[in-house]
Amino acid sequence: MRVNVRFKLWLEYNGKPIIGYGGANLLRLIDEYGSISRAAESLGISYKFAWNYIKKIEDRLGLKIVETHRGGTSRGGARLTDVGRELMETYFHYYNLVNEALREGRG
C-alpha cells in the first residue's frame, strides 16, 4: 500500500495562528514582485483578500509586516518590513525542515 504523508504548518503568536503556507507564499511573492496586486494575481486571489489577510496578521502581531507606497505616475508598490521578512523566513525555514525530514524518512 502506498500512502502519502501530508502536513500543515502554521506559526502562532500568543496562542493564535498568524500565518500558514498561503500567507507565507503571499509574503514571498510581495517580496519578489514589490506589489500586493501582482502577488495576489499570481496566486489567483483578489487584492482585497490579500490586503485583508495582511491586515489580520498585523492586527494580531501589533506590528507592520508590509509597507506600501503610492507612486505619482507609477502604480506604487509594497515591500516587506523586517518583521514581515522574518515571519516569511521563519515559516519557510520550518516548512523546509519538515519536508526534508519526510523525504529522509522514505528510506
RAPESUL-V828730 format. One record per residue. RES is the residue in three letters. PHI is phi in radians with two decimals (999 if undefined). D_FIRST is the distance of its C-alpha to the first C-alpha in Angstrom with 1 decimal. Layout:
BEGIN
res=RES phi=PHI d_first=D_FIRST
res=RES phi=PHI d_first=D_FIRST
END
This chain:
BEGIN
res=MET phi=999 d_first=0.0
res=ARG phi=-1.89 d_first=3.8
res=VAL phi=-2.11 d_first=6.5
res=ASN phi=-1.86 d_first=10.1
res=VAL phi=-1.69 d_first=12.8
res=ARG phi=-2.22 d_first=16.1
res=PHE phi=-2.60 d_first=19.4
res=LYS phi=-2.09 d_first=22.9
res=LEU phi=-2.25 d_first=25.9
res=TRP phi=-2.52 d_first=29.5
res=LEU phi=-1.78 d_first=32.9
res=GLU phi=-2.06 d_first=35.2
res=TYR phi=-2.39 d_first=38.9
res=ASN phi=0.92 d_first=40.8
res=GLY phi=1.36 d_first=37.7
res=LYS phi=-2.05 d_first=37.2
res=PRO phi=-1.15 d_first=34.6
res=ILE phi=-2.08 d_first=36.3
res=ILE phi=-2.74 d_first=33.8
res=GLY phi=-2.14 d_first=30.2
res=TYR phi=-1.04 d_first=28.6
res=GLY phi=-1.07 d_first=30.6
res=GLY phi=-1.17 d_first=33.8
res=ALA phi=-1.12 d_first=33.3
res=ASN phi=-1.17 d_first=32.6
res=LEU phi=-1.04 d_first=35.8
res=LEU phi=-1.10 d_first=37.8
res=ARG phi=-1.03 d_first=36.5
res=LEU phi=-1.27 d_first=37.6
res=ILE phi=-1.08 d_first=40.9
res=ASP phi=-1.10 d_first=41.5
res=GLU phi=-1.23 d_first=40.7
res=TYR phi=-1.58 d_first=42.7
res=GLY phi=1.21 d_first=45.4
res=SER phi=-2.72 d_first=45.0
res=ILE phi=-1.22 d_first=43.4
res=SER phi=-1.14 d_first=43.8
res=ARG phi=-1.17 d_first=42.2
res=ALA phi=-1.11 d_first=39.3
res=ALA phi=-1.09 d_first=38.8
res=GLU phi=-1.04 d_first=39.1
res=SER phi=-1.19 d_first=36.5
res=LEU phi=-1.59 d_first=34.0
res=GLY phi=1.31 d_first=35.1
res=ILE phi=-2.09 d_first=36.7
res=SER phi=-1.38 d_first=40.4
res=TYR phi=-1.01 d_first=42.9
res=LYS phi=-1.07 d_first=43.7
res=PHE phi=-1.08 d_first=40.1
res=ALA phi=-1.07 d_first=39.9
res=TRP phi=-1.10 d_first=43.4
res=ASN phi=-1.11 d_first=42.7
res=TYR phi=-1.11 d_first=39.5
res=ILE phi=-1.06 d_first=41.6
res=LYS phi=-1.10 d_first=44.3
res=LYS phi=-1.09 d_first=42.0
res=ILE phi=-1.11 d_first=40.8
res=GLU phi=-1.07 d_first=44.4
res=ASP phi=-1.13 d_first=45.6
res=ARG phi=-1.19 d_first=43.1
res=LEU phi=-1.43 d_first=43.9
res=GLY phi=1.31 d_first=47.6
res=LEU phi=-2.44 d_first=47.5
res=LYS phi=-1.36 d_first=47.4
res=ILE phi=-2.00 d_first=44.3
res=VAL phi=-2.37 d_first=45.6
res=GLU phi=-1.87 d_first=49.2
res=THR phi=-2.05 d_first=50.4
res=HIS phi=-2.52 d_first=53.6
res=ARG phi=-1.66 d_first=55.5
res=GLY phi=-2.10 d_first=57.0
res=GLY phi=-0.69 d_first=60.3
res=THR phi=-1.45 d_first=59.7
res=SER phi=-1.47 d_first=56.1
res=ARG phi=-1.52 d_first=53.4
res=GLY phi=1.55 d_first=52.9
res=GLY phi=3.13 d_first=49.7
res=ALA phi=-2.58 d_first=47.6
res=ARG phi=-2.57 d_first=46.5
res=LEU phi=-1.31 d_first=44.5
res=THR phi=-1.37 d_first=46.6
res=ASP phi=-1.03 d_first=45.9
res=VAL phi=-1.15 d_first=44.1
res=GLY phi=-1.08 d_first=42.0
res=ARG phi=-1.14 d_first=41.1
res=GLU phi=-1.09 d_first=40.3
res=LEU phi=-1.07 d_first=38.0
res=MET phi=-1.08 d_first=36.1
res=GLU phi=-1.15 d_first=35.9
res=THR phi=-1.11 d_first=34.8
res=TYR phi=-1.02 d_first=32.0
res=PHE phi=-1.20 d_first=30.7
res=HIS phi=-1.05 d_first=31.2
res=TYR phi=-1.25 d_first=28.9
res=TYR phi=-1.05 d_first=26.4
res=ASN phi=-1.18 d_first=26.3
res=LEU phi=-1.06 d_first=26.0
res=VAL phi=-1.15 d_first=22.9
res=ASN phi=-1.02 d_first=21.3
res=GLU phi=-1.12 d_first=22.3
res=ALA phi=-1.09 d_first=21.0
res=LEU phi=-1.17 d_first=17.5
res=ARG phi=-1.09 d_first=17.8
res=GLU phi=-1.18 d_first=19.1
res=GLY phi=-1.31 d_first=16.4
res=ARG phi=-1.31 d_first=13.7
res=GLY phi=0.93 d_first=15.6
END
